[in-house]
Amino acid sequence: MCKVDECESQKIIAKGLCQYHYDRQRRYGDLKTRPKHLSCQDCKEIFDVRKTGNLPVVCDSCYTERHRKKQRADRRRKGLWELYKLTLDDYQKMHDQQEGKCLICNKKTKGRGEKKNQLAVDHCHQTGKIRGLLCSHCNTGLGLFRDDIKLLEKATNYLKERG
């Protein structure tokens, strides 16, 4: 049991205190008074504290942003592994070897935020073998031509004749 009289928590974390009271003691040096306002660790803005629960270290908007970034990173990591059996480190090595450029058009992509210069993983749909990293335009183009060399040659001849 937590050594604070009003607390009924059974789970002791350290020094005879539950997580809530231990955090409060560490952060404020006081077990009795609950602050009404705190300073956010990320944005340094003052925010109101909820009346119950653990004391937060960040405001709601910063918490949401932290959670969103973590979700994006997890989704990217899981997607690369499930689709291509590729780790983030493997992807980054390929990206660095290509100097962040598409293997077809040799351009760097322009994305914003997390997607800045993110290239698509190009792979053979029959064998699953990874061929390299391409910009979204080149990757989509190959996909729309169904990776068919004869169809791509016909398109090339068409452009030469009619272009």
C-alpha positions in Angstrom: 0.0 0.0 0.0 1.1 3.5 -0.7 2.3 5.3 2.4 0.1 8.4 1.7 -3.0 8.1 3.9 -5.7 9.0 1.4 -4.2 6.8 -1.4 -5.5 3.3 -1.8 -3.0 2.2 -4.5 -1.6 -1.3 -3.9 1.2 -1.0 -6.4 4.4 0.4 -4.8 7.0 1.9 -7.2 9.7 3.3 -4.8 10.2 4.7 -1.4 6.8 3.3 -0.2 4.9 5.4 -2.8 2.7 4.6 -5.8 3.6 5.9 -9.2 1.4 9.0 -8.8 2.8 10.1 -5.5 6.4 9.1 -6.4 6.3 11.3 -9.5 4.7 14.2 -7.5 7.4 13.9 -4.8 10.2 13.9 -7.5 8.8 16.7 -9.5 7.5 19.0 -6.8 8.9 17.8 -3.5 5.4 17.8 -2.0 2.9 15.0 -1.7 -0.1 17.0 -0.5 -0.7 19.9 -2.8 -1.7 19.4 -6.5 -0.6 22.2 -8.8 -3.3 23.7 -11.0 -0.9 24.9 -13.7 2.3 23.4 -15.1 4.9 24.4 -17.7 5.0 22.1 -20.7 8.4 20.4 -21.2 8.2 20.7 -25.0 6.7 24.1 -25.7 7.3 25.8 -22.3 3.7 27.1 -22.3 1.7 27.1 -19.0 -1.3 24.6 -19.1 -4.0 23.6 -16.7 -3.7 20.3 -14.9 -6.6 17.8 -14.8 -8.1 17.3 -11.4 -7.3 13.5 -11.4 -4.7 11.1 -12.7 -1.0 11.4 -13.0 0.6 14.8 -13.4 1.4 15.3 -17.0 4.8 16.7 -18.2 3.5 18.1 -21.5 0.3 19.9 -22.6 -2.4 18.1 -24.6 -1.3 19.5 -28.0 2.4 18.5 -27.4 1.3 15.1 -26.2 -0.8 14.6 -29.3 2.1 15.6 -31.5 4.4 13.2 -29.7 1.9 10.4 -30.2 1.4 11.3 -33.9 5.1 11.2 -34.6 5.5 7.8 -32.9 2.5 6.4 -34.8 4.0 7.6 -38.1 7.4 6.0 -37.4 5.8 2.8 -36.3 3.6 2.6 -39.3 6.5 3.2 -41.7 8.7 0.6 -39.9 5.9 -2.0 -39.9 5.0 -1.3 -43.6 8.6 -1.7 -44.8 8.9 -4.9 -42.9 5.6 -6.5 -43.8 5.8 -5.6 -47.5 9.5 -6.0 -48.3 11.1 -7.6 -45.2 13.2 -4.4 -45.1 14.3 -2.7 -41.8 14.6 1.1 -41.5 18.3 0.7 -41.4 18.3 -1.3 -44.6 16.1 1.4 -46.3 18.4 4.2 -45.0 21.5 2.4 -46.4 19.9 2.1 -49.8 18.8 5.7 -49.6 22.4 6.8 -48.8 23.9 4.7 -51.5 21.6 6.4 -54.0 22.4 9.8 -52.5 18.7 10.3 -51.9 18.1 10.2 -55.7 15.6 8.2 -57.8 17.4 5.5 -59.9 15.4 6.4 -63.0 15.1 10.2 -63.2 18.1 10.9 -60.8 16.1 13.6 -58.9 15.6 14.1 -55.2 12.0 14.2 -54.1 10.6 17.2 -52.3 8.4 16.2 -49.4 7.4 18.0 -46.3 8.1 17.0 -42.7 8.5 13.2 -42.2 8.2 12.6 -46.0 11.0 14.9 -47.0 13.0 13.1 -49.7 11.3 9.8 -49.0 11.6 7.4 -52.0 9.4 4.4 -52.8 10.7 0.9 -52.7 10.6 -0.6 -56.2 10.3 -4.3 -56.4 9.4 -7.1 -58.9 5.9 -8.2 -58.4 6.6 -11.8 -59.5 9.7 -12.5 -57.4 9.4 -9.9 -54.7 13.0 -8.9 -55.3 13.8 -5.3 -54.4 15.3 -3.4 -57.3 15.9 0.0 -55.7 14.4 3.2 -54.6 12.4 5.4 -56.9 10.5 8.7 -56.7 6.7 8.3 -56.6 6.3 9.4 -60.3 8.8 6.8 -61.7 7.5 4.1 -59.4 3.9 4.8 -60.4 4.8 4.9 -64.0 6.4 1.5 -63.9 3.5 0.1 -62.0 1.0 1.5 -64.5 2.9 -0.2 -67.3 2.7 -3.4 -65.2 6.5 -3.8 -65.4 6.1 -4.9 -69.0 9.2 -4.1 -71.0 7.4 -4.5 -74.4 4.7 -2.1 -73.3 7.3 0.4 -72.2 9.1 0.0 -75.5 5.8 0.7 -77.4 5.3 3.8 -75.3 8.9 5.0 -76.0 8.3 4.5 -79.8 5.0 6.3 -79.6 6.6 9.3 -77.9 9.4 9.3 -80.5 7.0 9.1 -83.4 4.4 11.5 -82.2 6.3 13.6 -79.7 
